[in-house]
Amino acid sequence: MTVSESNSQSQAGSTSESTAEAKSGEPQTGKAQHQAGKVRSRSSALAVASGIFLSRIVGLVRDRVFAYYFGNSDAADAFRAAFRIPNFLQNLFGEGVLSASFIPVYARLRAEERHEEASQLAESIFAILLLLTSVLVLVGVLTAPWLVDAIAPGFHGAKRALVVRLVQLLFPGAALLVLSAWCLGVLNSHKRFLLSYAAPVIWNFAMIATFFVDRGRHGEAHLAVAIAIGSVIGSALQFAIQIPTVIGLLRPLAFRIRGEGEHTRTVMKNFGPVFVSRGVVQVSAYLDSLLASFLPTGAVAALSYAQTLNSLPVSLFGMAVSAAELPTMAGALGSSDEVAATLQKRLAHGFANISYFVVPSAAAFIALGDVIVALIYRSGHFTGRDVNFVWSVLAGSGAGLLASTAGRLYSSAFYALRDTRTPLNYALVRVSLTVLLGYLFALPLPRLLHIAQWWGVAGLTFSAGIAGWVEFALLRRGLSKRIGPIPSQGARLARLWVGAVLAAAVAYFVKTKLPADRPWLTGLVVLPVFGLGYAGIVRLLGVSAPINLKKVLRIS
């Protein structure tokens, strides 16, 4: 099914029809319905992944341009630190929170064909978000100096002053991105995945354009300020390109805010625990940044570069599958046993999709991280030393990559069950472990091992991976108690890891035969060898790719 076909079916109210019904007009068997549902889910996941892929690729181009002009300089540290502070607002009120609190209620209303109530709910949530973010932007701009001291106490003098100015400029853009996330929530519930996840492309283009307009002619500090302004303009454009479609989906518009409505109260009730959960996760991220500010120059920037690369498989596979599955799981109707059976099937299917792609991603980060980093970033001020620095951080993040991506899917299952408190409790455990282990691995451990202090940045990401596995185990156990046992897929996972390790070994050998000073050549040879080798080996081991594009595109 193409994305446009899926949208047309949604508008015609036929998303619950199966392929066989559309062609023959006869009801399907339960097995046929399950198979059609799997393909529709794959089509939705493909649309999400396509949108995310577009935005992430352009984001990598943006980061490469950033690395060219800034490298791991003080200005790079300042911009990365400044960007985290208003980004806190976006993450608290943005996609993750709305996905957990708003989408399950909105999607259920649509599944029950209560469309007017769904539209009224969406309008009310928009008004609440607009009010909250406006107030918080004003507070953030006024308190920026104190926020910077709290988040990056290791910065002083001109570096600190630059961070303060950048924070004040970036805050309004974060509010616009929160409103853009509201658009994403509405679009996802209507199965309009491609637009919502491709919209950040225009935000990235705005920043890239600013780089080429300014070109650093007036110094790095002036360029950083210009990029902050470009980011705000891009945020406005990202919101603007989504809003016409969203308004069309919400017609007839009531223009009445019913904050006291039952469904609004349900969203706000769900919002609280998820808000706190996202808050503690963001606190953990800021503590990482705080600890990195005490490490050598470039530590904050290196952490950000590595997190950008690490977020690519998390977004492409974890977010894509979770976002596609959430409306389906939230809209499941029937008895409690029937709903549980639906969730078990969706979780097993989703984890199979995620693991097939994330396992080799983790292996590549660990064994071939230098190739990836050099291909994306090495140019201008970003040197070979910077490549190795970021590789060490990226390899640390590979340890918990599968746990963090699969954890998104399992959390979505709790949200579909209208349970936002349990994931919060598990997030608190993860954050506590991340903070404790992060401090130990970043600061005391390098001194105890008599290694360079910059290895502490890798310790931050490695400790987060350990905590991620603990959270994943808790989520899995909690869901098993709610809906029954979930297949472990242990044998399949073992075959995936064998394929990834063997492919990485072959690719590493090929890397040693290529010139070290030609990152483009090395990357364009080594990474395809790894990817094709992995696909071939796991196929020989009896594991095929979970997404058959021919089947997905053939469904009508």
C-alpha positions as CSV (number, residue, x, y, z in Angstrom):
1,M,0.0,0.0,0.0
2,T,1.4,3.3,-0.9
3,V,1.2,6.2,1.6
4,S,-1.3,8.1,-0.6
5,E,-3.5,4.9,-0.9
6,S,-3.4,4.5,2.9
7,N,-4.5,8.1,3.4
8,S,-7.4,7.7,0.9
9,Q,-8.6,4.6,2.6
10,S,-8.4,6.3,6.0
11,Q,-10.5,9.2,4.7
12,A,-13.1,6.8,3.2
13,G,-13.4,5.1,6.6
14,S,-12.2,1.8,5.3
15,T,-8.9,1.3,7.2
16,S,-10.4,-1.7,9.0
17,E,-11.1,-3.5,5.7
18,S,-8.7,-6.1,4.6
19,T,-7.2,-6.7,1.2
20,A,-9.4,-9.7,0.5
21,E,-12.6,-7.9,1.5
22,A,-11.7,-5.0,-0.8
23,K,-11.3,-7.3,-3.7
24,S,-14.0,-9.9,-3.1
25,G,-16.4,-8.1,-0.8
26,E,-16.3,-11.2,1.5
27,P,-15.3,-11.3,5.1
28,Q,-11.9,-12.6,5.9
29,T,-10.9,-15.3,8.3
30,G,-9.2,-14.4,11.5
31,K,-5.9,-15.6,10.1
32,A,-6.3,-13.5,6.9
33,Q,-7.2,-10.4,9.0
34,H,-4.1,-10.9,11.1
35,Q,-1.9,-11.2,7.9
36,A,-3.5,-8.1,6.4
37,G,-3.0,-6.3,9.7
38,K,0.7,-7.2,9.7
39,V,1.1,-5.9,6.1
40,R,-0.7,-2.6,7.0
41,S,1.5,-2.3,10.0
42,R,4.6,-2.8,7.9
43,S,3.3,-0.2,5.4
44,S,2.8,2.3,8.3
45,A,6.2,1.5,9.7
46,L,7.7,1.9,6.2
47,A,6.0,5.4,5.9
48,V,7.4,6.4,9.3
49,A,10.8,5.1,8.5
50,S,10.8,6.8,5.2
51,G,10.0,10.2,6.8
52,I,12.5,9.7,9.5
53,F,15.1,8.6,7.1
54,L,14.7,11.7,5.0
55,S,14.9,14.0,8.0
56,R,17.8,12.1,9.6
57,I,19.8,12.1,6.3
58,V,19.4,15.8,6.0
59,G,20.2,16.1,9.7
60,L,23.5,14.3,9.1
61,V,24.2,16.7,6.3
62,R,23.5,19.6,8.7
63,D,25.8,18.0,11.3
64,R,28.6,17.5,8.7
65,V,28.4,21.2,7.8
66,F,28.4,22.0,11.6
67,A,31.5,19.8,12.1
68,Y,33.2,21.5,9.1
69,Y,32.8,25.0,10.6
70,F,33.0,24.2,14.3
71,G,34.8,20.9,14.8
72,N,35.1,20.2,18.6
73,S,35.8,23.9,19.4
74,D,34.5,26.0,22.3
75,A,31.8,27.4,20.0
76,A,30.7,23.8,19.2
77,D,30.5,23.0,23.0
78,A,28.6,26.2,23.6
79,F,26.0,25.6,20.9
80,R,25.5,22.0,21.8
81,A,25.0,22.9,25.5
82,A,22.7,25.8,24.6
83,F,20.6,23.6,22.4
84,R,19.9,21.1,25.1
85,I,18.3,23.6,27.4
86,P,15.3,24.8,25.3
87,N,15.2,21.3,23.9
88,F,14.1,20.2,27.4
89,L,10.9,22.0,26.7
90,Q,10.4,20.2,23.4
91,N,11.1,16.8,24.9
92,L,8.8,17.4,27.9
93,F,5.8,18.5,25.9
94,G,6.7,17.0,22.5
95,E,6.2,13.8,20.6
96,G,7.0,11.3,23.3
97,V,4.5,12.7,25.8
98,L,1.8,13.3,23.3
99,S,2.2,9.8,21.9
100,A,1.7,8.4,25.3
101,S,-1.2,10.6,26.5
102,F,-3.0,12.1,23.5
103,I,-2.8,9.5,20.7
104,P,-4.3,6.5,22.6
105,V,-7.4,8.6,23.6
106,Y,-7.7,10.3,20.2
107,A,-7.2,7.0,18.3
108,R,-9.8,5.2,20.4
109,L,-12.4,7.9,19.7
110,R,-11.7,7.6,16.0
111,A,-11.9,3.8,16.1
112,E,-15.3,4.2,17.7
113,E,-16.2,6.7,15.0
114,R,-16.8,9.6,17.5
115,H,-15.0,12.0,15.1
116,E,-16.5,15.3,16.5
117,E,-15.4,14.5,20.0
118,A,-11.9,13.6,18.7
119,S,-11.7,17.0,16.9
120,Q,-12.8,18.8,20.0
121,L,-10.2,16.9,22.1
122,A,-7.4,17.9,19.6
123,E,-8.4,21.5,19.7
124,S,-8.4,21.6,23.5
125,I,-5.0,20.0,23.7
126,F,-3.6,22.5,21.2
127,A,-4.8,25.4,23.3
128,I,-3.4,23.9,26.5
129,L,0.0,23.4,24.8
130,L,0.0,26.9,23.4
131,L,-0.6,28.4,26.8
132,L,1.9,26.3,28.7
133,T,4.7,26.7,26.2
134,S,4.2,30.5,25.9
135,V,4.6,30.9,29.6
136,L,7.6,28.5,29.8
137,V,9.4,30.3,26.9
138,L,9.1,33.6,28.7
139,V,10.4,32.1,31.9
140,G,13.2,30.3,30.0
141,V,14.4,33.5,28.3
142,L,14.4,35.5,31.6
143,T,16.2,32.8,33.6
144,A,18.7,31.7,30.9
145,P,21.8,32.7,32.9
146,W,20.8,30.6,35.9
147,L,19.8,27.7,33.7
148,V,23.2,27.7,32.0
149,D,25.0,27.7,35.4
150,A,22.9,24.7,36.5
151,I,23.4,22.7,33.3
152,A,27.0,23.6,32.3
153,P,28.8,24.8,35.5
154,G,32.1,24.0,33.8
155,F,31.7,26.9,31.3
156,H,33.1,30.3,32.2
157,G,33.7,33.7,30.7
158,A,33.0,34.3,27.0
159,K,32.0,30.6,26.5
160,R,29.3,30.9,29.2
161,A,28.1,34.3,27.8
162,L,27.7,32.7,24.4
163,V,25.6,29.8,25.8
164,V,23.3,32.3,27.6
165,R,22.7,34.3,24.4
166,L,22.0,31.1,22.4
167,V,19.6,29.8,24.9
168,Q,17.5,33.0,24.8
169,L,17.4,32.8,21.0
170,L,16.5,29.1,20.8
171,F,13.7,29.0,23.3
172,P,10.9,30.2,21.0
173,G,11.9,27.6,18.4
174,A,11.4,24.9,21.0
175,A,7.8,26.0,21.6
176,L,7.1,25.9,17.9
177,L,8.4,22.3,17.8
178,V,6.1,21.4,20.6
179,L,3.1,22.6,18.5
180,S,4.6,20.7,15.6
181,A,4.6,17.5,17.8
182,W,0.8,18.1,18.3
183,C,0.4,18.1,14.5
184,L,2.4,14.8,14.5
185,G,0.0,13.3,17.0
186,V,-3.1,14.1,14.9
187,L,-1.4,13.0,11.7
188,N,-0.3,9.7,13.1
189,S,-3.7,8.9,14.4
190,H,-5.0,9.4,10.9
191,K,-2.2,7.2,9.5
192,R,-0.6,10.2,7.8
193,F,2.9,9.2,8.9
194,L,5.1,10.4,6.1
195,L,4.3,14.1,6.4
196,S,4.7,14.2,10.1
197,Y,8.1,12.5,10.2
198,A,9.5,14.2,7.0
199,A,8.5,17.7,8.2
200,P,11.8,18.2,10.2
201,V,13.6,18.2,6.8
202,I,12.7,21.8,6.3
203,W,14.0,22.7,9.8
204,N,17.4,21.1,8.9
205,F,17.4,22.9,5.5
206,A,16.9,26.2,7.3
207,M,20.0,25.7,9.4
208,I,22.1,24.5,6.5
209,A,21.1,27.5,4.5
210,T,22.1,29.8,7.4
211,F,25.6,28.2,7.4
212,F,26.1,28.9,3.7
213,V,24.8,32.5,4.1
214,D,27.0,33.4,7.0
215,R,30.0,31.0,6.2
216,G,31.7,32.0,9.5
217,R,33.0,35.2,8.0
218,H,32.6,37.1,11.3
219,G,33.9,34.3,13.6
220,E,32.6,31.2,15.2
221,A,30.5,33.0,17.9
222,H,28.7,35.1,15.3
223,L,28.0,32.0,13.3
224,A,26.6,30.2,16.3
225,V,24.2,33.1,16.9
226,A,23.1,33.0,13.2
227,I,22.5,29.3,13.3
228,A,20.3,29.7,16.4
229,I,18.2,32.3,14.5
230,G,18.0,29.9,11.5
231,S,16.9,27.1,13.8
232,V,13.9,29.2,15.0
233,I,12.9,30.1,11.5
234,G,13.1,26.4,10.6
235,S,10.9,25.5,13.5
236,A,8.2,27.9,12.3
237,L,8.4,26.4,8.8
238,Q,8.2,22.9,10.2
239,F,4.9,23.7,12.0
240,A,3.5,25.7,9.0
241,I,3.8,22.9,6.5
242,Q,1.8,20.5,8.7
243,I,-1.0,22.7,9.9
244,P,-3.1,22.9,6.7
245,T,-3.4,19.1,6.5
246,V,-4.1,18.9,10.3
247,I,-6.9,21.5,10.0
248,G,-8.4,19.5,7.1
249,L,-8.4,16.4,9.2
250,L,-10.1,18.1,12.1
251,R,-13.0,19.6,10.2
252,P,-15.6,20.6,11.2
253,L,-13.6,22.8,13.6
254,A,-15.6,23.7,16.7
255,F,-13.2,26.5,17.9
256,R,-14.4,25.7,21.4
257,I,-12.0,24.8,24.2
258,R,-13.4,22.2,26.5
259,G,-10.8,21.8,29.1
260,E,-13.3,20.2,31.5
261,G,-14.3,17.5,29.1
262,E,-14.0,13.8,30.0
263,H,-11.5,13.0,27.2
264,T,-9.4,16.1,28.0
265,R,-9.2,15.0,31.6
266,T,-8.2,11.5,30.5
267,V,-5.4,13.0,28.4
268,M,-4.2,15.2,31.3
269,K,-4.4,12.3,33.7
270,N,-2.2,10.3,31.4
271,F,0.0,13.3,30.7
272,G,1.2,13.6,34.3
273,P,3.1,10.4,34.7
274,V,4.5,10.6,31.2
275,F,5.5,14.2,31.7
276,V,7.4,13.2,34.9
277,S,8.9,10.2,33.1
278,R,10.2,12.4,30.3
279,G,11.3,14.9,32.8
280,V,13.5,12.5,34.7
281,V,14.9,11.1,31.4
282,Q,15.8,14.7,30.4
283,V,17.4,15.4,33.8
284,S,19.5,12.3,33.1
285,A,20.6,13.7,29.7
286,Y,21.4,17.1,31.3
287,L,23.4,15.4,34.0
288,D,25.4,13.7,31.2
289,S,26.0,17.2,29.7
290,L,26.9,18.6,33.1
291,L,29.5,15.8,33.7
292,A,30.9,16.2,30.2
293,S,31.4,20.0,30.9
294,F,34.0,18.9,33.5
295,L,35.9,16.8,30.9
296,P,38.4,18.1,28.3
297,T,37.3,20.6,25.6
298,G,35.2,19.0,23.0
299,A,33.5,16.5,25.3
300,V,30.1,18.1,25.1
301,A,30.3,18.3,21.3
302,A,31.6,14.7,21.0
303,L,28.7,13.5,23.1
304,S,26.3,15.3,20.9
305,Y,27.9,14.1,17.6
306,A,27.7,10.5,18.9
307,Q,24.1,10.9,20.1
308,T,23.1,12.1,16.6
309,L,24.4,9.0,15.0
310,N,23.0,6.7,17.8
311,S,19.6,8.3,17.3
312,L,19.5,7.2,13.7
313,P,18.7,3.5,14.3
314,V,16.6,4.4,17.4
315,S,14.4,6.7,15.3
316,L,14.4,4.7,12.0
317,F,13.6,1.4,13.7
318,G,12.5,1.9,17.3
319,M,10.5,5.0,16.7
320,A,9.1,4.0,13.3
321,V,7.8,0.6,14.5
322,S,6.5,2.0,17.9
323,A,4.8,4.9,16.2
324,A,3.1,2.6,13.6
325,E,2.0,0.1,16.3
326,L,0.7,2.5,18.9
327,P,-2.5,3.6,17.1
328,T,-3.2,-0.1,16.2
329,M,-2.6,-1.3,19.8
330,A,-4.6,1.6,21.3
331,G,-7.5,1.0,18.9
332,A,-7.7,-2.7,19.7
333,L,-11.3,-3.6,20.6
334,G,-12.8,-6.7,22.2
335,S,-12.6,-8.6,25.5
336,S,-9.5,-8.2,27.7
337,D,-8.2,-11.6,26.4
338,E,-8.7,-10.5,22.8
339,V,-6.9,-7.2,23.4
340,A,-4.1,-9.0,25.2
341,A,-3.7,-11.4,22.2
342,T,-3.5,-8.5,19.8
343,L,-0.8,-6.8,21.9
344,Q,1.2,-10.0,22.1
345,K,1.2,-10.4,18.3
346,R,2.0,-6.7,17.7
347,L,4.9,-6.8,20.2
348,A,6.4,-10.0,18.8
349,H,6.1,-8.7,15.3
350,G,7.5,-5.3,16.2
351,F,10.4,-6.7,18.1
352,A,11.3,-9.0,15.2
353,N,11.4,-5.9,12.9
354,I,13.5,-3.8,15.4
355,S,16.0,-6.5,16.2
356,Y,16.7,-7.3,12.6
357,F,18.0,-3.8,11.9
358,V,19.3,-2.7,15.4
359,V,21.6,-5.7,16.1
360,P,23.8,-4.9,13.1
361,S,23.6,-1.2,13.9
362,A,25.1,-1.9,17.4
363,A,27.8,-4.1,15.9
364,A,28.7,-1.4,13.4
365,F,28.9,1.3,16.1
366,I,31.3,-0.9,18.1
367,A,33.6,-2.4,15.4
368,L,33.3,0.2,12.5
369,G,32.4,3.4,14.4
370,D,35.5,5.2,13.1
371,V,34.4,4.5,9.5
372,I,30.9,5.9,10.2
373,V,32.1,9.0,12.0
374,A,34.8,9.8,9.4
375,L,32.3,9.4,6.5
376,I,29.8,11.7,8.1
377,Y,31.9,14.3,9.9
378,R,35.6,14.3,8.9
379,S,36.2,17.6,7.1
380,G,37.4,21.1,7.8
381,H,38.0,21.5,11.6
382,F,36.9,17.9,12.3
383,T,40.2,16.0,12.4
384,G,41.3,12.3,12.7
385,R,41.7,12.8,16.5
386,D,38.1,14.0,16.7
387,V,37.0,10.9,14.7
388,N,38.5,8.5,17.3
389,F,37.1,10.6,20.2
390,V,33.6,10.4,18.8
391,W,34.0,6.7,17.9
392,S,34.8,5.8,21.5
393,V,31.5,7.5,22.6
394,L,29.5,5.9,19.8
395,A,30.9,2.4,20.7
396,G,29.8,3.0,24.3
397,S,26.2,3.7,23.1
398,G,26.2,0.5,21.0
399,A,26.0,-1.6,24.2
400,G,22.5,-0.5,25.0
401,L,21.2,0.2,21.5
402,L,18.8,-2.8,21.2
403,A,17.4,-2.2,24.7
404,S,16.7,1.5,24.1
405,T,14.9,0.9,20.8
406,A,12.9,-2.1,21.9
407,G,12.0,-0.3,25.1
408,R,10.1,2.3,23.1
409,L,7.9,-0.4,21.7
410,Y,7.2,-2.0,25.1
411,S,6.4,1.4,26.6
412,S,4.0,2.0,23.7
413,A,2.1,-1.2,24.7
414,F,1.7,0.2,28.3
415,Y,0.4,3.5,26.8
416,A,-2.1,1.6,24.6
417,L,-3.4,0.0,27.9
418,R,-3.8,3.5,29.3
419,D,-1.1,2.8,31.8
420,T,1.5,5.6,31.9
421,R,2.6,5.2,35.5
422,T,4.3,1.8,35.1
423,P,6.8,3.1,32.5
424,L,7.4,6.1,34.7
425,N,8.5,3.8,37.6
426,Y,10.8,1.9,35.3
427,A,12.2,5.1,33.9
428,L,13.0,6.3,37.4
429,V,15.1,3.1,38.0
430,R,16.9,3.6,34.7
431,V,17.7,7.2,35.3
432,S,18.9,6.5,38.8
433,L,21.3,3.9,37.5
434,T,22.4,6.1,34.6
435,V,23.3,9.0,37.0
436,L,25.1,6.7,39.5
437,L,27.1,4.7,36.9
438,G,27.6,7.7,34.7
439,Y,29.4,9.6,37.4
440,L,31.5,6.6,38.3
441,F,32.5,5.8,34.7
442,A,33.0,9.4,33.6
443,L,35.1,10.9,36.4
444,P,36.7,8.5,39.0
445,L,37.1,5.4,36.7
446,P,39.5,6.9,34.1
447,R,41.8,8.2,36.9
448,L,41.7,4.8,38.6
449,L,42.6,3.0,35.3
450,H,45.3,5.6,34.6
451,I,43.8,6.4,31.1
452,A,43.0,9.7,29.4
453,Q,40.2,11.6,31.1
454,W,38.3,12.0,27.7
455,W,37.5,8.3,27.9
456,G,35.0,9.4,30.5
457,V,32.6,10.5,27.8
458,A,32.5,6.9,26.5
459,G,31.8,5.9,30.1
460,L,28.7,8.1,30.1
461,T,27.1,6.3,27.1
462,F,28.2,2.8,28.2
463,S,26.6,3.3,31.6
464,A,23.4,4.5,30.0
465,G,23.4,1.3,28.0
466,I,23.6,-0.8,31.1
467,A,20.7,1.1,32.7
468,G,18.7,0.7,29.4
469,W,18.9,-3.1,29.6
470,V,17.7,-3.0,33.2
471,E,14.7,-0.9,32.1
472,F,13.9,-3.2,29.2
473,A,13.9,-6.2,31.5
474,L,11.5,-4.5,33.8
475,L,9.2,-3.4,30.9
476,R,9.1,-6.9,29.5
477,R,8.4,-8.5,32.9
478,G,5.6,-6.0,33.6
479,L,3.9,-6.5,30.3
480,S,4.1,-10.3,30.7
481,K,2.1,-10.0,33.9
482,R,-0.5,-7.8,32.2
483,I,-1.0,-9.6,28.8
484,G,0.6,-13.0,29.2
485,P,4.0,-14.3,28.1
486,I,5.8,-12.6,25.2
487,P,7.9,-14.8,22.9
488,S,11.6,-14.2,23.7
489,Q,12.9,-14.9,20.2
490,G,16.2,-15.9,21.8
491,A,17.3,-18.3,19.0
492,R,16.6,-15.7,16.4
493,L,18.5,-13.1,18.2
494,A,21.5,-15.3,18.5
495,R,21.5,-15.9,14.8
496,L,21.3,-12.1,14.2
497,W,24.3,-11.5,16.5
498,V,26.3,-14.2,14.8
499,G,25.6,-12.7,11.4
500,A,26.5,-9.2,12.6
501,V,29.8,-10.2,14.3
502,L,30.9,-12.2,11.2
503,A,30.0,-9.4,8.8
504,A,31.8,-6.9,11.0
505,A,34.9,-9.0,11.1
506,V,35.0,-9.2,7.3
507,A,34.3,-5.5,6.9
508,Y,37.0,-4.6,9.5
509,F,39.5,-6.7,7.5
510,V,38.6,-4.8,4.3
511,K,39.0,-1.5,6.2
512,T,42.7,-2.4,7.0
513,K,43.4,-2.7,3.3
514,L,42.2,0.7,2.4
515,P,44.0,4.1,2.9
516,A,43.2,5.7,6.2
517,D,43.2,9.2,4.7
518,R,40.4,8.6,2.3
519,P,37.3,8.5,4.6
520,W,34.8,8.6,1.7
521,L,36.4,5.7,-0.1
522,T,36.7,3.7,3.1
523,G,33.1,4.3,4.1
524,L,31.6,3.7,0.7
525,V,33.4,0.3,0.4
526,V,33.4,-1.0,4.0
527,L,29.8,-0.2,5.0
528,P,28.2,-1.9,2.0
529,V,30.4,-4.9,2.6
530,F,29.1,-5.1,6.1
531,G,25.5,-4.6,5.3
532,L,25.4,-7.1,2.4
533,G,27.5,-9.5,4.4
534,Y,25.1,-9.3,7.3
535,A,22.0,-9.8,5.1
536,G,23.5,-12.8,3.4
537,I,24.8,-14.5,6.5
538,V,21.5,-14.2,8.5
539,R,19.6,-15.4,5.5
540,L,21.8,-18.5,5.3
541,L,21.1,-18.9,9.0
542,G,17.4,-18.9,8.3
543,V,16.4,-15.3,9.2
544,S,14.9,-13.3,6.4
545,A,14.3,-9.5,6.2
546,P,11.0,-8.7,8.1
547,I,9.7,-6.2,5.6
548,N,8.9,-7.4,2.1
549,L,8.6,-4.2,0.1
550,K,6.8,-5.9,-2.8
551,K,4.0,-7.1,-0.5
552,V,3.8,-3.7,1.2
553,L,3.4,-1.8,-2.0
554,R,1.1,-4.3,-3.6
555,I,-1.6,-4.0,-1.0
556,S,-4.5,-1.9,-2.1
